[in-house]
Amino acid sequence: MEVDINGRRIAVDGDHVTLEELLTREGFTGVGQAVAVNNCVVPRGDWNSFAIADGMKLTVIRAVCGG
């Protein structure tokens, strides 16, 4: 299947991939992140059970410190 992450189309291996697995595979690890799938925010507590499907559009936002 293929999904879009922040405007980049990627191929995803596997039939039952969770949002958490996909984010880890793509290097989105750590704290301070929020994810929207098809313009709907997915709570962090749901990432390990949220199933990825073909054609989904993900937006990953990382908080940064600064002044």
All heavy atoms as TSV, in Angstrom:
chain	resi	resn	atom	element	x	y	z
A	1	MET	N	N	0.839	-1.173	0.000
A	1	MET	CA	C	0.000	0.000	0.000
A	1	MET	C	C	0.881	1.232	0.000
A	1	MET	O	O	2.067	1.149	0.291
A	1	MET	CB	C	-0.948	-0.043	1.193
A	1	MET	CG	C	-0.352	0.310	2.543
A	1	MET	SD	S	-1.572	0.296	3.857
A	1	MET	CE	C	-0.840	-0.948	4.892
A	2	GLU	N	N	0.288	2.364	-0.323
A	2	GLU	CA	C	1.005	3.631	-0.318
A	2	GLU	C	C	0.249	4.645	0.522
A	2	GLU	O	O	-0.983	4.660	0.526
A	2	GLU	CB	C	1.161	4.175	-1.737
A	2	GLU	CG	C	2.119	3.381	-2.586
A	2	GLU	CD	C	2.397	4.047	-3.920
A	2	GLU	OE1	O	1.641	4.959	-4.322
A	2	GLU	OE2	O	3.376	3.664	-4.561
A	3	VAL	N	N	1.006	5.482	1.232
A	3	VAL	CA	C	0.438	6.572	2.016
A	3	VAL	C	C	1.259	7.829	1.757
A	3	VAL	O	O	2.360	7.763	1.217
A	3	VAL	CB	C	0.411	6.251	3.528
A	3	VAL	CG1	C	-0.459	5.056	3.821
A	3	VAL	CG2	C	1.800	6.060	4.084
A	4	ASP	N	N	0.716	8.952	2.153
A	4	ASP	CA	C	1.369	10.232	1.995
A	4	ASP	C	C	1.725	10.754	3.391
A	4	ASP	O	O	0.848	10.854	4.250
A	4	ASP	CB	C	0.393	11.195	1.299
A	4	ASP	CG	C	0.988	12.539	1.049
A	4	ASP	OD1	O	1.043	13.364	1.983
A	4	ASP	OD2	O	1.390	12.769	-0.099
A	5	ILE	N	N	3.011	11.040	3.635
A	5	ILE	CA	C	3.439	11.609	4.912
A	5	ILE	C	C	4.073	12.967	4.626
A	5	ILE	O	O	5.095	13.054	3.958
A	5	ILE	CB	C	4.448	10.711	5.648
A	5	ILE	CG1	C	3.837	9.344	5.954
A	5	ILE	CG2	C	4.914	11.384	6.940
A	5	ILE	CD1	C	4.784	8.383	6.652
A	6	ASN	N	N	3.416	14.006	5.110
A	6	ASN	CA	C	3.898	15.380	4.916
A	6	ASN	C	C	4.210	15.666	3.452
A	6	ASN	O	O	5.225	16.274	3.113
A	6	ASN	CB	C	5.121	15.663	5.795
A	6	ASN	CG	C	4.789	15.695	7.262
A	6	ASN	OD1	O	3.624	15.700	7.650
A	6	ASN	ND2	N	5.806	15.707	8.102
A	7	GLY	N	N	3.332	15.214	2.563
A	7	GLY	CA	C	3.480	15.486	1.144
A	7	GLY	C	C	4.398	14.548	0.392
A	7	GLY	O	O	4.604	14.713	-0.809
A	8	ARG	N	N	4.942	13.551	1.075
A	8	ARG	CA	C	5.848	12.583	0.445
A	8	ARG	C	C	5.153	11.235	0.353
A	8	ARG	O	O	4.705	10.682	1.350
A	8	ARG	CB	C	7.126	12.472	1.275
A	8	ARG	CG	C	8.184	11.567	0.683
A	8	ARG	CD	C	9.454	11.601	1.522
A	8	ARG	NE	N	9.200	11.282	2.914
A	8	ARG	CZ	C	9.596	10.173	3.514
A	8	ARG	NH1	N	10.293	9.273	2.856
A	8	ARG	NH2	N	9.322	9.951	4.774
A	9	ARG	N	N	5.041	10.694	-0.852
A	9	ARG	CA	C	4.393	9.402	-1.075
A	9	ARG	C	C	5.381	8.297	-0.738
A	9	ARG	O	O	6.505	8.289	-1.230
A	9	ARG	CB	C	3.976	9.294	-2.545
A	9	ARG	CG	C	2.970	8.244	-2.805
A	9	ARG	CD	C	1.632	8.815	-2.470
A	9	ARG	NE	N	0.578	7.919	-2.907
A	9	ARG	CZ	C	-0.555	7.812	-2.269
A	9	ARG	NH1	N	-0.772	8.538	-1.207
A	9	ARG	NH2	N	-1.484	7.013	-2.682
A	10	ILE	N	N	4.949	7.335	0.124
A	10	ILE	CA	C	5.827	6.221	0.471
A	10	ILE	C	C	5.070	4.904	0.361
A	10	ILE	O	O	3.857	4.849	0.550
A	10	ILE	CB	C	6.416	6.371	1.884
A	10	ILE	CG1	C	5.312	6.371	2.938
A	10	ILE	CG2	C	7.267	7.606	2.022
A	10	ILE	CD1	C	5.838	6.086	4.320
A	11	ALA	N	N	5.811	3.856	0.059
A	11	ALA	CA	C	5.256	2.504	0.035
A	11	ALA	C	C	5.379	1.921	1.433
A	11	ALA	O	O	6.393	2.100	2.111
A	11	ALA	CB	C	6.012	1.641	-0.969
A	12	VAL	N	N	4.333	1.217	1.863
A	12	VAL	CA	C	4.305	0.607	3.188
A	12	VAL	C	C	4.179	-0.897	3.015
A	12	VAL	O	O	3.221	-1.378	2.413
A	12	VAL	CB	C	3.125	1.149	4.026
A	12	VAL	CG1	C	3.094	0.486	5.384
A	12	VAL	CG2	C	3.198	2.658	4.153
A	13	ASP	N	N	5.166	-1.631	3.538
A	13	ASP	CA	C	5.123	-3.092	3.492
A	13	ASP	C	C	4.256	-3.619	4.617
A	13	ASP	O	O	4.350	-3.136	5.751
A	13	ASP	CB	C	6.525	-3.682	3.612
A	13	ASP	CG	C	7.391	-3.353	2.412
A	13	ASP	OD1	O	6.843	-3.191	1.312
A	13	ASP	OD2	O	8.621	-3.248	2.589
A	14	GLY	N	N	3.422	-4.603	4.323
A	14	GLY	CA	C	2.597	-5.231	5.340
A	14	GLY	C	C	1.139	-4.864	5.192
A	14	GLY	O	O	0.793	-3.801	4.682
A	15	ASP	N	N	0.286	-5.752	5.665
A	15	ASP	CA	C	-1.159	-5.538	5.561
A	15	ASP	C	C	-1.753	-4.919	6.813
A	15	ASP	O	O	-2.763	-4.234	6.754
A	15	ASP	CB	C	-1.873	-6.869	5.297
A	15	ASP	CG	C	-1.535	-7.439	3.930
A	15	ASP	OD1	O	-1.237	-6.655	3.017
A	15	ASP	OD2	O	-1.555	-8.672	3.796
A	16	HIS	N	N	-1.147	-5.168	7.956
A	16	HIS	CA	C	-1.690	-4.695	9.230
A	16	HIS	C	C	-0.632	-3.856	9.945
A	16	HIS	O	O	-0.011	-4.310	10.894
A	16	HIS	CB	C	-2.119	-5.870	10.106
A	16	HIS	CG	C	-3.110	-6.755	9.429
A	16	HIS	ND1	N	-4.422	-6.376	9.242
A	16	HIS	CD2	C	-2.990	-7.977	8.875
A	16	HIS	CE1	C	-5.066	-7.351	8.601
A	16	HIS	NE2	N	-4.208	-8.325	8.367
A	17	VAL	N	N	-0.471	-2.625	9.485
A	17	VAL	CA	C	0.525	-1.727	10.051
A	17	VAL	C	C	-0.198	-0.663	10.874
A	17	VAL	O	O	-1.164	-0.065	10.411
A	17	VAL	CB	C	1.359	-1.056	8.941
A	17	VAL	CG1	C	2.356	-0.080	9.509
A	17	VAL	CG2	C	2.058	-2.109	8.098
A	18	THR	N	N	0.294	-0.442	12.093
A	18	THR	CA	C	-0.308	0.595	12.933
A	18	THR	C	C	0.396	1.931	12.690
A	18	THR	O	O	1.508	1.983	12.151
A	18	THR	CB	C	-0.206	0.251	14.429
A	18	THR	OG1	O	1.169	0.284	14.816
A	18	THR	CG2	C	-0.832	-1.088	14.742
A	19	LEU	N	N	-0.251	2.979	13.105
A	19	LEU	CA	C	0.330	4.311	12.982
A	19	LEU	C	C	1.661	4.384	13.723
A	19	LEU	O	O	2.642	4.915	13.202
A	19	LEU	CB	C	-0.653	5.356	13.529
A	19	LEU	CG	C	-0.196	6.804	13.529
A	19	LEU	CD1	C	0.205	7.265	12.138
A	19	LEU	CD2	C	-1.285	7.691	14.097
A	20	GLU	N	N	1.717	3.824	14.907
A	20	GLU	CA	C	2.959	3.837	15.689
A	20	GLU	C	C	4.090	3.109	14.956
A	20	GLU	O	O	5.224	3.592	14.902
A	20	GLU	CB	C	2.727	3.205	17.057
A	20	GLU	CG	C	3.909	3.311	17.978
A	20	GLU	CD	C	3.560	2.897	19.400
A	20	GLU	OE1	O	2.785	1.934	19.585
A	20	GLU	OE2	O	4.080	3.550	20.310
A	21	GLU	N	N	3.800	1.956	14.370
A	21	GLU	CA	C	4.816	1.211	13.613
A	21	GLU	C	C	5.310	2.026	12.422
A	21	GLU	O	O	6.515	2.088	12.163
A	21	GLU	CB	C	4.244	-0.121	13.122
A	21	GLU	CG	C	3.975	-1.123	14.210
A	21	GLU	CD	C	3.174	-2.322	13.708
A	21	GLU	OE1	O	2.434	-2.212	12.711
A	21	GLU	OE2	O	3.296	-3.383	14.343
A	22	LEU	N	N	4.393	2.641	11.715
A	22	LEU	CA	C	4.768	3.418	10.539
A	22	LEU	C	C	5.631	4.614	10.924
A	22	LEU	O	O	6.649	4.884	10.288
A	22	LEU	CB	C	3.519	3.890	9.789
A	22	LEU	CG	C	3.769	4.751	8.557
A	22	LEU	CD1	C	4.582	3.994	7.518
A	22	LEU	CD2	C	2.454	5.226	7.970
A	23	LEU	N	N	5.249	5.312	11.970
A	23	LEU	CA	C	6.035	6.465	12.411
A	23	LEU	C	C	7.441	6.048	12.815
A	23	LEU	O	O	8.421	6.724	12.487
A	23	LEU	CB	C	5.330	7.172	13.565
A	23	LEU	CG	C	4.018	7.868	13.219
A	23	LEU	CD1	C	3.346	8.383	14.472
A	23	LEU	CD2	C	4.225	8.980	12.208
A	24	THR	N	N	7.568	4.925	13.504
A	24	THR	CA	C	8.884	4.422	13.906
A	24	THR	C	C	9.713	4.065	12.683
A	24	THR	O	O	10.896	4.422	12.588
A	24	THR	CB	C	8.733	3.200	14.831
A	24	THR	OG1	O	8.013	3.606	15.999
A	24	THR	CG2	C	10.086	2.647	15.238
A	25	ARG	N	N	9.111	3.371	11.720
A	25	ARG	CA	C	9.823	2.993	10.485
A	25	ARG	C	C	10.360	4.216	9.756
A	25	ARG	O	O	11.430	4.171	9.157
A	25	ARG	CB	C	8.888	2.243	9.530
A	25	ARG	CG	C	8.530	0.864	9.940
A	25	ARG	CD	C	7.626	0.252	8.893
A	25	ARG	NE	N	7.009	-0.980	9.346
A	25	ARG	CZ	C	6.174	-1.693	8.621
A	25	ARG	NH1	N	5.839	-1.307	7.397
A	25	ARG	NH2	N	5.658	-2.813	9.097
A	26	GLU	N	N	9.587	5.299	9.778
A	26	GLU	CA	C	9.957	6.501	9.027
A	26	GLU	C	C	10.794	7.487	9.840
A	26	GLU	O	O	11.092	8.576	9.375
A	26	GLU	CB	C	8.695	7.189	8.499
A	26	GLU	CG	C	7.970	6.375	7.453
A	26	GLU	CD	C	8.829	6.073	6.240
A	26	GLU	OE1	O	9.467	7.011	5.698
A	26	GLU	OE2	O	8.889	4.901	5.828
A	27	GLY	N	N	11.175	7.102	11.062
A	27	GLY	CA	C	12.077	7.918	11.854
A	27	GLY	C	C	11.425	9.007	12.688
A	27	GLY	O	O	12.098	9.891	13.192
A	28	PHE	N	N	10.118	8.965	12.821
A	28	PHE	CA	C	9.409	9.931	13.659
A	28	PHE	C	C	9.307	9.356	15.068
A	28	PHE	O	O	8.329	8.728	15.428
A	28	PHE	CB	C	8.011	10.220	13.109
A	28	PHE	CG	C	8.014	10.915	11.778
A	28	PHE	CD1	C	7.790	10.204	10.609
A	28	PHE	CD2	C	8.238	12.278	11.707
A	28	PHE	CE1	C	7.774	10.850	9.380
A	28	PHE	CE2	C	8.242	12.934	10.477
A	28	PHE	CZ	C	8.005	12.218	9.308
A	29	THR	N	N	10.354	9.558	15.849
A	29	THR	CA	C	10.381	9.036	17.211
A	29	THR	C	C	10.583	10.182	18.184
A	29	THR	O	O	11.042	11.260	17.813
A	29	THR	CB	C	11.504	8.008	17.380
A	29	THR	OG1	O	12.740	8.621	17.048
A	29	THR	CG2	C	11.299	6.796	16.489
A	30	GLY	N	N	10.248	9.959	19.407
A	30	GLY	CA	C	10.466	10.965	20.434
A	30	GLY	C	C	9.176	11.645	20.854
A	30	GLY	O	O	8.080	11.281	20.431
A	31	VAL	N	N	9.343	12.649	21.676
A	31	VAL	CA	C	8.197	13.383	22.211
A	31	VAL	C	C	7.960	14.654	21.416
A	31	VAL	O	O	8.771	15.040	20.582
A	31	VAL	CB	C	8.416	13.722	23.697
A	31	VAL	CG1	C	8.512	12.457	24.535
A	31	VAL	CG2	C	9.639	14.570	23.878
A	32	GLY	N	N	6.846	15.296	21.692
A	32	GLY	CA	C	6.562	16.573	21.054
A	32	GLY	C	C	6.035	16.470	19.642
A	32	GLY	O	O	6.240	17.372	18.838
A	33	GLN	N	N	5.352	15.370	19.344
A	33	GLN	CA	C	4.800	15.191	17.996
A	33	GLN	C	C	3.289	15.050	18.066
A	33	GLN	O	O	2.742	14.526	19.024
A	33	GLN	CB	C	5.382	13.945	17.346
A	33	GLN	CG	C	6.859	14.016	17.134
A	33	GLN	CD	C	7.412	12.756	16.508
A	33	GLN	OE1	O	6.705	11.949	15.951
A	33	GLN	NE2	N	8.708	12.585	16.610
A	34	ALA	N	N	2.647	15.519	17.007
A	34	ALA	CA	C	1.213	15.322	16.827
A	34	ALA	C	C	1.011	14.804	15.419
A	34	ALA	O	O	1.781	15.128	14.512
A	34	ALA	CB	C	0.457	16.627	17.029
A	35	VAL	N	N	-0.016	13.976	15.243
A	35	VAL	CA	C	-0.276	13.389	13.928
A	35	VAL	C	C	-1.747	13.552	13.572
A	35	VAL	O	O	-2.635	13.283	14.389
A	35	VAL	CB	C	0.089	11.889	13.898
A	35	VAL	CG1	C	-0.210	11.288	12.530
A	35	VAL	CG2	C	1.550	11.687	14.244
A	36	ALA	N	N	-1.975	13.993	12.340
A	36	ALA	CA	C	-3.327	14.034	11.792
A	36	ALA	C	C	-3.368	13.069	10.616
A	36	ALA	O	O	-2.447	13.014	9.809
A	36	ALA	CB	C	-3.685	15.436	11.334
A	37	VAL	N	N	-4.423	12.299	10.542
A	37	VAL	CA	C	-4.630	11.377	9.421
A	37	VAL	C	C	-5.892	11.830	8.709
A	37	VAL	O	O	-6.965	11.924	9.326
A	37	VAL	CB	C	-4.764	9.917	9.907
A	37	VAL	CG1	C	-5.046	8.997	8.727
A	37	VAL	CG2	C	-3.504	9.475	10.634
A	38	ASN	N	N	-5.735	12.138	7.426
A	38	ASN	CA	C	-6.849	12.666	6.635
A	38	ASN	C	C	-7.493	13.859	7.339
A	38	ASN	O	O	-8.710	13.977	7.439
A	38	ASN	CB	C	-7.863	11.581	6.326
A	38	ASN	CG	C	-7.272	10.475	5.474
A	38	ASN	OD1	O	-6.322	10.689	4.732
A	38	ASN	ND2	N	-7.804	9.285	5.595
A	39	ASN	N	N	-6.647	14.741	7.869
A	39	ASN	CA	C	-7.037	15.995	8.525
A	39	ASN	C	C	-7.745	15.822	9.860
A	39	ASN	O	O	-8.384	16.757	10.334
A	39	ASN	CB	C	-7.887	16.861	7.590
A	39	ASN	CG	C	-7.110	17.342	6.391
A	39	ASN	OD1	O	-5.938	17.687	6.506
A	39	ASN	ND2	N	-7.742	17.346	5.237
A	40	CYS	N	N	-7.643	14.658	10.482
A	40	CYS	CA	C	-8.208	14.422	11.817
A	40	CYS	C	C	-7.080	14.001	12.760
A	40	CYS	O	O	-6.382	13.021	12.483
A	40	CYS	CB	C	-9.274	13.323	11.777
A	40	CYS	SG	S	-10.736	13.777	10.840
A	41	VAL	N	N	-6.934	14.722	13.870
A	41	VAL	CA	C	-5.874	14.412	14.826
A	41	VAL	C	C	-6.136	13.053	15.466
A	41	VAL	O	O	-7.266	12.743	15.849
A	41	VAL	CB	C	-5.780	15.500	15.914
A	41	VAL	CG1	C	-4.793	15.110	17.003
A	41	VAL	CG2	C	-5.392	16.828	15.291
A	42	VAL	N	N	-5.079	12.249	15.542
A	42	VAL	CA	C	-5.156	10.936	16.201
A	42	VAL	C	C	-4.453	11.067	17.547
A	42	VAL	O	O	-3.255	11.360	17.590
A	42	VAL	CB	C	-4.475	9.837	15.349
A	42	VAL	CG1	C	-4.530	8.495	16.066
A	42	VAL	CG2	C	-5.114	9.753	13.971
A	43	PRO	N	N	-5.171	10.873	18.658
A	43	PRO	CA	C	-4.534	10.972	19.976
A	43	PRO	C	C	-3.382	9.977	20.113
A	43	PRO	O	O	-3.462	8.845	19.628
A	43	PRO	CB	C	-5.665	10.620	20.950
A	43	PRO	CG	C	-6.925	10.867	20.193
A	43	PRO	CD	C	-6.599	10.566	18.754
A	44	ARG	N	N	-2.318	10.395	20.785
A	44	ARG	CA	C	-1.132	9.543	20.944
A	44	ARG	C	C	-1.490	8.181	21.541
A	44	ARG	O	O	-0.910	7.167	21.167
A	44	ARG	CB	C	-0.097	10.235	21.825
A	44	ARG	CG	C	1.180	9.424	21.959
A	44	ARG	CD	C	2.229	10.145	22.769
A	44	ARG	NE	N	2.932	11.173	22.040
A	44	ARG	CZ	C	3.988	10.944	21.250
A	44	ARG	NH1	N	4.427	9.730	21.083
A	44	ARG	NH2	N	4.587	11.931	20.637
A	45	GLY	N	N	-2.439	8.129	22.430
A	45	GLY	CA	C	-2.844	6.872	23.047
A	45	GLY	C	C	-3.457	5.877	22.068
A	45	GLY	O	O	-3.550	4.692	22.366
A	46	ASP	N	N	-3.850	6.351	20.897
A	46	ASP	CA	C	-4.452	5.480	19.880
A	46	ASP	C	C	-3.472	5.037	18.799
A	46	ASP	O	O	-3.821	4.228	17.943
A	46	ASP	CB	C	-5.638	6.179	19.208
A	46	ASP	CG	C	-6.786	6.439	20.161
A	46	ASP	OD1	O	-6.823	5.813	21.238
A	46	ASP	OD2	O	-7.652	7.273	19.829
A	47	TRP	N	N	-2.258	5.571	18.810
A	47	TRP	CA	C	-1.307	5.275	17.743
A	47	TRP	C	C	-1.008	3.788	17.614
A	47	TRP	O	O	-0.837	3.292	16.512
A	47	TRP	CB	C	0.003	6.016	17.952
A	47	TRP	CG	C	-0.079	7.507	17.754
A	47	TRP	CD1	C	-1.195	8.257	17.523
A	47	TRP	CD2	C	1.006	8.423	17.794
A	47	TRP	NE1	N	-0.872	9.583	17.420
A	47	TRP	CE2	C	0.474	9.708	17.586
A	47	TRP	CE3	C	2.367	8.273	18.000
A	47	TRP	CZ2	C	1.280	10.856	17.558
A	47	TRP	CZ3	C	3.162	9.402	17.973
A	47	TRP	CH2	C	2.612	10.682	17.746
A	48	ASN	N	N	-0.958	3.054	18.735
A	48	ASN	CA	C	-0.577	1.634	18.664
A	48	ASN	C	C	-1.716	0.748	18.193
A	48	ASN	O	O	-1.505	-0.430	17.906
A	48	ASN	CB	C	-0.017	1.146	19.994
A	48	ASN	CG	C	-1.042	1.186	21.104
A	48	ASN	OD1	O	-2.101	1.776	20.954
A	48	ASN	ND2	N	-0.730	0.573	22.219
A	49	SER	N	N	-2.927	1.290	18.065
A	49	SER	CA	C	-4.048	0.483	17.580
A	49	SER	C	C	-4.664	1.048	16.297
A	49	SER	O	O	-5.513	0.403	15.686
A	49	SER	CB	C	-5.138	0.376	18.656
A	49	SER	OG	O	-5.644	1.656	18.979
A	50	PHE	N	N	-4.215	2.231	15.867
A	50	PHE	CA	C	-4.765	2.870	14.675
A	50	PHE	C	C	-4.184	2.212	13.428
A	50	PHE	O	O	-2.983	2.270	13.183
A	50	PHE	CB	C	-4.446	4.368	14.679
A	50	PHE	CG	C	-5.140	5.150	13.608
A	50	PHE	CD1	C	-6.348	5.765	13.857
A	50	PHE	CD2	C	-4.589	5.251	12.343
A	50	PHE	CE1	C	-6.995	6.485	12.862
A	50	PHE	CE2	C	-5.216	5.959	11.342
A	50	PHE	CZ	C	-6.428	6.584	11.601
A	51	ALA	N	N	-5.031	1.569	12.639
A	51	ALA	CA	C	-4.586	0.842	11.445
A	51	ALA	C	C	-4.405	1.784	10.255
A	51	ALA	O	O	-5.283	2.610	9.963
A	51	ALA	CB	C	-5.582	-0.246	11.090
A	52	ILE	N	N	-3.287	1.641	9.584
A	52	ILE	CA	C	-2.998	2.417	8.381
A	52	ILE	C	C	-3.645	1.720	7.188
A	52	ILE	O	O	-3.584	0.496	7.057
A	52	ILE	CB	C	-1.473	2.523	8.166
A	52	ILE	CG1	C	-0.826	3.292	9.317
A	52	ILE	CG2	C	-1.137	3.171	6.833
A	52	ILE	CD1	C	-1.305	4.713	9.471
A	53	ALA	N	N	-4.255	2.525	6.301
A	53	ALA	CA	C	-4.892	1.988	5.092
A	53	ALA	C	C	-4.319	2.696	3.868
A	53	ALA	O	O	-3.817	3.826	3.949
A	53	ALA	CB	C	-6.401	2.177	5.160
A	54	ASP	N	N	-4.407	2.035	2.744
A	54	ASP	CA	C	-3.905	2.564	1.489
A	54	ASP	C	C	-4.520	3.932	1.186
A	54	ASP	O	O	-5.722	4.135	1.347
A	54	ASP	CB	C	-4.229	1.585	0.357
A	54	ASP	CG	C	-3.571	1.974	-0.948
A	54	ASP	OD1	O	-2.381	2.328	-0.933
A	54	ASP	OD2	O	-4.260	1.939	-1.987
A	55	GLY	N	N	-3.678	4.865	0.781
A	55	GLY	CA	C	-4.141	6.178	0.352
A	55	GLY	C	C	-4.293	7.213	1.453
A	55	GLY	O	O	-4.644	8.355	1.164
A	56	MET	N	N	-4.028	6.839	2.700
A	56	MET	CA	C	-4.168	7.806	3.791
A	56	MET	C	C	-3.154	8.928	3.643
A	56	MET	O	O	-2.059	8.733	3.131
A	56	MET	CB	C	-3.972	7.135	5.148
A	56	MET	CG	C	-5.130	6.298	5.572
A	56	MET	SD	S	-4.855	5.641	7.240
A	56	MET	CE	C	-6.531	5.184	7.645
A	57	LYS	N	N	-3.548	10.116	4.130
A	57	LYS	CA	C	-2.668	11.278	4.125
A	57	LYS	C	C	-2.362	11.650	5.574
A	57	LYS	O	O	-3.268	11.981	6.325
A	57	LYS	CB	C	-3.329	12.443	3.401
A	57	LYS	CG	C	-3.549	12.158	1.929
A	57	LYS	CD	C	-4.044	13.387	1.215
A	57	LYS	CE	C	-4.399	13.141	-0.235
A	57	LYS	NZ	N	-3.559	12.312	-0.998
A	58	LEU	N	N	-1.074	11.556	5.937
A	58	LEU	CA	C	-0.642	11.845	7.296
A	58	LEU	C	C	0.112	13.164	7.341
A	58	LEU	O	O	0.917	13.457	6.452
A	58	LEU	CB	C	0.295	10.750	7.810
A	58	LEU	CG	C	-0.331	9.399	8.151
A	58	LEU	CD1	C	-0.726	8.620	6.935
A	58	LEU	CD2	C	0.616	8.607	9.004
A	59	THR	N	N	-0.160	13.933	8.386
A	59	THR	CA	C	0.585	15.149	8.651
A	59	THR	C	C	1.210	14.980	10.028
A	59	THR	O	O	0.502	14.793	11.007
A	59	THR	CB	C	-0.337	16.383	8.638
A	59	THR	OG1	O	-1.006	16.451	7.382
A	59	THR	CG2	C	0.464	17.656	8.869
A	60	VAL	N	N	2.542	15.034	10.071
A	60	VAL	CA	C	3.263	14.896	11.331
A	60	VAL	C	C	3.841	16.262	11.674
A	60	VAL	O	O	4.543	16.873	10.871
A	60	VAL	CB	C	4.389	13.851	11.233
A	60	VAL	CG1	C	5.117	13.720	12.554
A	60	VAL	CG2	C	3.840	12.505	10.779
A	61	ILE	N	N	3.533	16.724	12.884
A	61	ILE	CA	C	3.988	18.018	13.349
A	61	ILE	C	C	4.884	17.797	14.558
A	61	ILE	O	O	4.523	17.062	15.470
A	61	ILE	CB	C	2.801	18.919	13.742
A	61	ILE	CG1	C	1.894	19.112	12.536
A	61	ILE	CG2	C	3.280	20.245	14.294
A	61	ILE	CD1	C	0.558	19.717	12.863
A	62	ARG	N	N	6.054	18.427	14.557
A	62	ARG	CA	C	6.990	18.328	15.673
A	62	ARG	C	C	7.091	19.679	16.366
A	62	ARG	O	O	7.307	20.697	15.703
A	62	ARG	CB	C	8.382	17.936	15.199
A	62	ARG	CG	C	8.465	16.538	14.683
A	62	ARG	CD	C	9.885	16.231	14.284
A	62	ARG	NE	N	9.970	14.888	13.717
A	62	ARG	CZ	C	11.071	14.366	13.234
A	62	ARG	NH1	N	12.180	15.044	13.241
A	62	ARG	NH2	N	11.070	13.140	12.762
A	63	ALA	N	N	6.944	19.680	17.671
A	63	ALA	CA	C	7.123	20.902	18.447
A	63	ALA	C	C	8.617	21.187	18.586
A	63	ALA	O	O	9.407	20.254	18.758
A	63	ALA	CB	C	6.484	20.746	19.819
A	64	VAL	N	N	8.984	22.432	18.496
A	64	VAL	CA	C	10.374	22.827	18.678
A	64	VAL	C	C	10.450	23.968	19.668
A	64	VAL	O	O	9.530	24.766	19.799
A	64	VAL	CB	C	11.044	23.249	17.337
A	64	VAL	CG1	C	11.148	22.088	16.398
A	64	VAL	CG2	C	10.297	24.393	16.701
A	65	CYS	N	N	11.550	24.028	20.379
A	65	CYS	CA	C	11.777	25.105	21.339
A	65	CYS	C	C	12.523	26.225	20.641
A	65	CYS	O	O	13.292	25.996	19.729
A	65	CYS	CB	C	12.596	24.598	22.517
A	65	CYS	SG	S	11.747	23.362	23.493
A	66	GLY	N	N	12.304	27.399	21.103
A	66	GLY	CA	C	13.021	28.528	20.525
A	66	GLY	C	C	12.432	29.831	21.008
A	66	GLY	O	O	11.427	29.865	21.703
A	67	GLY	N	N	13.016	30.874	20.583
A	67	GLY	CA	C	12.520	32.156	21.064
A	67	GLY	C	C	12.578	33.201	20.002
A	67	GLY	O	O	12.812	33.036	18.875
